[in-house]
Amino acid sequence: MLEGDARVLIDGQEVGRLSAGELFGEIAVIASGRRTATVESLSAMVLASFFKRDIWALEKSNAAFADALRALRSTEDQS
């Protein structure tokens, strides 16, 4: 998110808030499309978006990025 505020919902219950500088949707990218939450805008937002192929290309070319993605997946699996 470049600008704006949003809330994160799981099963209709708010579990968190997001603001500029934070990201969402990364789990769906690394888990092949499986969504784990819903994000709802609370204000006008400006977003940067990336295609899966772009994330996968970064993962192949940058070991540190790949490790960070795996760490996100590990954190999600523990939730």
CORQUIHU-V168735 format. One record per residue. N is the residue number from 1. SS is DSSP state (H for helix, E for strand, L for the rest). PSI is psi in degrees with one decimal (999 if undefined). NEAR is the number of other ideal C-beta (glycine too) atoms within 8 Angstrom. Layout:
BEGIN
n = [N;N]
ss = [SS;SS]
psi = [PSI;PSI]
near = [NEAR;NEAR]
END
This chain:
BEGIN
n = [1;2;3;4;5;6;7;8;9;10;11;12;13;14;15;16;17;18;19;20;21;22;23;24;25;26;27;28;29;30;31;32;33;34;35;36;37;38;39;40;41;42;43;44;45;46;47;48;49;50;51;52;53;54;55;56;57;58;59;60;61;62;63;64;65;66;67;68;69;70;71;72;73;74;75;76;77;78;79]
ss = [L;L;E;L;E;E;E;E;E;E;L;L;E;E;E;E;E;E;E;L;L;L;L;L;L;H;H;H;H;H;L;L;L;L;L;L;L;E;E;E;E;L;L;L;L;E;L;L;L;L;L;H;H;H;H;H;H;H;H;H;H;L;H;H;H;H;H;H;H;H;H;H;H;H;H;H;H;H;L]
psi = [126.5;-35.1;149.6;-178.7;148.7;164.2;153.1;128.0;138.5;123.3;38.7;-2.8;132.8;127.3;-5.0;170.8;150.3;149.8;179.8;137.1;-10.6;165.9;159.9;161.7;-4.4;-31.7;-40.6;-33.8;-45.9;-13.3;24.0;46.1;-6.4;118.7;144.3;-9.6;169.2;136.7;125.9;133.5;137.6;-8.9;175.8;139.7;150.2;122.5;149.3;133.7;151.9;142.3;152.8;-41.9;-32.7;-41.6;-43.6;-37.5;-42.2;-40.9;-40.6;-33.2;-8.8;104.8;-38.7;-39.7;-43.3;-42.6;-40.4;-39.5;-43.1;-35.8;-39.4;-43.1;-41.3;-41.0;-43.0;-41.3;-27.9;-16.6;999]
near = [14;8;7;14;10;14;11;13;12;9;4;4;6;7;7;6;9;11;9;7;4;7;5;10;7;9;12;10;9;10;10;4;5;7;7;9;9;7;11;7;9;8;6;6;11;8;7;5;4;7;6;7;6;8;12;8;8;9;10;7;6;8;5;6;10;10;8;8;12;8;8;11;11;8;8;10;6;5;5]
END
